[in-house]
């Protein structure tokens, strides 16, 4: 079976989308291919890839021959890559609706639907196109084009709420999003199956898109737990590893403030923060005071696993600001599955109505602060009671084992693939 991933980010373990997609298809008898637009390179599990660099679109808006090329070397960094990375970082550090609208316009005007891309899709000849359902116009356009050229069926995965209207009073921005919603409905209509990441999202998206949705998440192997003696660090090691966008940096800053108070009578715990999210100097300074908390930059996914195994407490953070809520209220972070699998105590901070926080509370799988005011009290109790750390380490593992076993999760995906293969294939080879 040939599966074509369509995405903005490259499919590798360092990106959220790559980490999830590779996890879902791990162990499948399938050849994996990729079409993407951002900087970076795919994982070596991707047999071949095609990149449409956004810098190419800007420079060659009237020259289709120079847009898009097959990625030959997964480790080479070119001057074009460096230029594109600067552009992407600039947009992330200084987000502006006008920048995103300008990006949409470039994708509309540039001739990226050209012979280069068409030849690659025909060469791959995918049995299935697997992608995200988002408000990203470029990704939606690429999905539609790949489906048209290949004739392959489409399975989509929606794990963030990009459909609800953003937190904005601007009539102009709401009008722009109106057309993005329209495109999302059009893209969803191409799908033979639509996966979502939470029960709340399933309930709402079935109404919105008038189709059955299935809940699926990243999974892990919970068949055997590595037995380790219960030993705690002194001071305790608290770890945050993940995305710091969408107000999470501010939440981490509030955890740092709480730690400062907790450590006044002697250092009891330290927080280390690992993230590849572009941040301003002000954000870094607010999060890491170099006494109670430390910003460590980015590390590989493999290194994160090692760091989790050495930590006492793992942090899951969401923002309390209303402006970010529509983007995260359905979400269930892939990092949480890694936390469950590590059998470590989880300290979670975020609004109760967010799907991930709601899930952790209902299943008693973490110590949860449901407001910024609760951080000091909840974290203080945890830091001062090591038996509580051990108790919630056990609860995290048991909940992960019940709900995120990879075998059960992949069975859902396999059933969808079986009915979605091009030409009515039964696809017995995926079992």
N, C-alpha and C positions, 0 to 999 in steps of 0.2 A: 504494500500500500504506500502510495506517495501522498504526503501531507504538505501543503503549502501554508506556512504561517505568514500573515500580513499584519504589519505593525509599524509604529513609528520608531520605537527603540529596537536595537538589535536583540536577537534571541540568545541571551547568555545568562549565566547564573548571577550576574551583577545587577541585572535589571529586574524589576518586579514582574513584568510580563514574561520575560525570558525564564526566570526562576520557576514561575507557575506552569508555563507551557511545557518545559522540559520535564518537570515533575509529573504532570498529567500523562505524558506519553512515554515515561520511563519504562523500559522493558517491552514496549510494543514492537512487533515485527513490521517496522515501517521505516521508510526513507523520509527524512525531514528536510524541508527546503524553506527559504525565507525571502520575502520582499520587505524592505524597510527603508527609512528615510534619515534617521539621525546618525550621529557619529558613533563610532565603536564597531566592534566586530562580533560575529556570531560565535557561539560555542562550537567546538569541533564535532559535536553530534549533528550539527547542521551540515548536510552533504554539500550543498552549494547555496549561495545567496546572491541577491541582486539589490543594489542600493541606489536610491534616487536621492542624492544629496541636495539639500535645500539651497546650498550655495550655488550648485549647478543651475537650479531653476532661476535664481536671481541673475546670474551672469549670462545665461543662454536662453532668455525668455522667448527669443525668436529663432532658436537654432536647436531643433530636436535631436540632431546627431550627437550632441555633446551631453545629453541628459540621460543619466542612468547607465550603470555598468555592472557587470558581474564581479562579485568580490572574489579575488583570486588568492590573496594572502591575508589570513585572518589576524595577523599580528603586525603588519606593516602600518606605520603612521605617516601619512603624506602631509604636505603643506596644505592641501585642500581640507584634510581632516582637522588640522589645527585652526584653520580659518572658520570652519563650520562650528567647531567647539566653542570658539569665542562668541559667535552669534547666538548659539543656544544658551550659553552661560549668561550672556547679557539679558536675554529674554527672561530667564529664570530669576535673576537677581533684581531685575526691574520690570516686573510683570505689568503689562498695560493691555487693556482690551484692544486698543488700536493696533498694537503689535501683532496680536493674534488675528485680528481682522485682516491686516496687511498680509500675514502668512497665508490666510485663506485665499486672498486675491491672487497671490503669486501662483498657488496651486491651480487656481481656475484658469489663469492666462497661459502658463508655461506649457509647452507641448511635450509633457512627460508620457502621454499615451502614445508611444512611438514604436518604431521597429525594434529597438533595443529591448524594451520590456516585453513586447509581444513575442519576440523570438525566445526569450528566457522562459516565459510561461508555457509556450508550446514545447520547449525542450523538456521542462519538468513534467508536463502532462499530468497534473495532480489528480488523484482520486477524490481529494477532499481539501477544501479551503477552511482553515481554522483561524479565527481572529476575534478581536474585541468589538463590542458594540459601544461606541463612544460618540461624543460630539465632535471629534477630530475629523474635519472635512476631508483631509488628505487620505486618512485611513479608509473612510467610507467610500471614497472615489476609487481607491486601489482595490478594495474588496469587489466592488461592482465590476470593475474592468477585468480583474482576474477571473471572476465567475463567467463573464461573457466570453472571454477568449478560450477558456479551458472547458467550459461546460460542466465543471465540477460543482457539486453541491457545497453548501456553506453551513458550518456550525459556528455560532457566535457565543461569546462569553461576556457578560456585563457584570463587572464587580465594583464599579463606582456609579453613583447616580449622576450621570451627565445630562439627564433628560429634564429634571425639574428646573424651573427658572432660577437663575443665580440670584444671590443676594445683591440686588441692585435696583435703584429707583430710576435709573436712566431708561427712558423710553427707547432710545436708540439701541442700547445693548440688549434690551428685552426683545426688540424687533429682530436683531441679529440671531438671538437664540431661538426665536420662533422658526426661522429657516433651518437652523441646525436640528431642531426637533423633527422637522419635516423630513430631513435627510435621514435621521436615525430610524424613523418609521419605515422609510423606503428601504434602508439597509436591512432592517429586521425582517422585512417581507421576503428577502432573499434566502433566509435561513430555514433549514429543515428542522433545526433545534436551537433553542435559546437557553443557555445556562445562566444562572444568577448565583450570587454568593451567600445569600441569607434568606430566611423564611419571610422576613418583612418585604424584601425586594421581590420575591416570588409573588406574593399577594398583590403588590401594586403593579408590577410589570405585566402580569397576566391580563389585568384590566386595560392597561395602556396599549399593549401591542396585540391584544386579542389572540393570544396563542399560549399554549401550555409552556411553562418554564420549569426547569429542573435545577435544584440546588446542588452545586458542586464546589469543592474547595481543593486546595492543595492537600496532598496526603503524605503520610510517612509510614515507615515500617515499625509498627508497635508490637511485633511478634515476640521480641525479646528485649528486656530492659537491662542495660549495663549496670551491674551491681557495683556500687562504690561505697566505701565507708563514709558515714555522715561526718564530714569535717567542715568547719566554717573558717573563713578567712578572718583575720583580725588586723585592721578593720574590715568589716564586711565589704565585699565587692558587689556593687550594683552596676548593671550594664544596660545601656540603651544602644541598639544597633538598628538603623533603618532610616526611612525618609523623614526629614524634618520640615517639609513644606506643609501648607494648609494649617498654619498656626501651631504645629507641634513644637517648634522651637521655643515658643513662649511657654508652653506647658512644661517643657524640660527646664526652663529658667525658673519656674515656680518650684519644681522639685529641688533644684539647687538651693533656693532660698530656704526651703524647709530643712534641708540637710545642714545648712549653716547653723540653724537653731538647735537641731538635734546634736550637733557636734560641739556645742559651746563648752560642755564640761569634759571634753576629751573626744578624740576622733573615734567614732563608732562605725562609720561607713563612708565610702567614697563612690562617686558616680563617674563612670567612664562612658563617653559618648562617641559612637562611631557612625559616620554618615558621609555619603558622597553628595549630599544636597548642597548646591552653591549657597553660601551664606555671607552676609555682610560682616564686617569686623564688629559692629555693634551687637549683632545677634550672637556671635561667638563669645563676646565678652559677657553678655547677659547669661548665657548658658553655663559657662565654665569660669569659675573664679580661681582655678589653679590651686585650690586648697581643699575644697569639698567635692569639686567636680572638674573634669578634664575633657577637653575636646581633642579627640585622637585622629580625626580625619577618616578616610575610607580604607577598608581592607577587603580582601576577597571573601566570597561566601564560605569557603573552606575555613578561613581564619575565624570568621564569625562563629562557626560551630565550636571551634576550640575555645574561644573566649566565653561562650555560653556555658561550656562544660566546667570552666574554672570559676564562674561567678556564683554568688549566693542568691541574688535576686535579679530578675529580668524585668525591664520596664516596657509597658505598652502605653502609648500616649496619644490622645486626641485633643483637639482644641474645643474650648467652650464657646468660642465666638460664633454667632449666628451666621456670619458671612461665609463660613466654611462648612456649615452643617449639611447643606444639600449635597455637598460633594463626598461626605464621609458617612452619612447616616445609614446607608445600606452596607457599607464596606466591612469586610472581615479580613484583616491584614494577613498576608501569607506568612509573615514573621511569627504570628501567634502559633501556627502549627509547629514551627521550629522550636518555639518556647515549650510547648507541650511535650514534644519529643525529647527535649533536653532534660525533662523531669526536674525543672527548677521552679522555685517559687516566683510567681508573677505579681508584680505591683502595677495595677492599671489605673490610669487617670483619664477621665473623659465624661461627657454627658450621658446620663442613664438612657436617654432615648436613642443613642447611637447603637447600631446593631451589634458591634463587637463588644461594647460595654454591657449591653443588655444580656448578651449571651454569657459573658463571664459571671455576671451577678446571678442569673437564673441557675447556672450549673455550679455555682460556688467554686469556680476554677481559678480564682485570683483574689487577692486583696485589692479592693476597688475604692478609689477616692472619686466621688461623684460630683465634686466641686473643687475649686482651687482652695477653698477654706478647709477642706477635709484632708489635704495632702499631708500637712504637718502631723496631725493626729494619727492618721492611718499608717503613714510611713514610720512614725515614731514608735508605735506599738509593735510593728514588725521588726524593726531594728533592735528593739529591746527584748524581744521574745524569740529566741532561736528555735524553740519548739514549734512556734507558729510558722516559721520559715520551712521547717521539715514537713509540717502538716500540709501546707499548700504546695510544696514540691510534689507530694504524693497525689494530691487532688488534681494537679495539672496533668500528670502522666495518665491517671485513670480516665480523665475526661477526654484526653487526646486519643487514647486507646479505643474508647467507646465510639467516638464521633469522626475520627480522621484517619482511620486505617486505610492505607493506599489501595489494598485489594478491593475493598468495598467501593471506594470512590471511582476507581478505574473501571469497574464493572458497569457503572452508569454510562460512562463515556463510551465504552465498547458497544453497548446496546445502541447508542445513538449513531455511532459510526457504521454499524452493521446495516442500518436502514438508509444511510446517507451516501454510501459509496456510489460513485458515478456509474451510470449504466445499469443500475439495479443489482450490482454485485452483492453477494451475500457476505463477502469479506471474512471467510472462516479463518484466515491466516492471522487475524489479530488476537485470537485466543491461544 
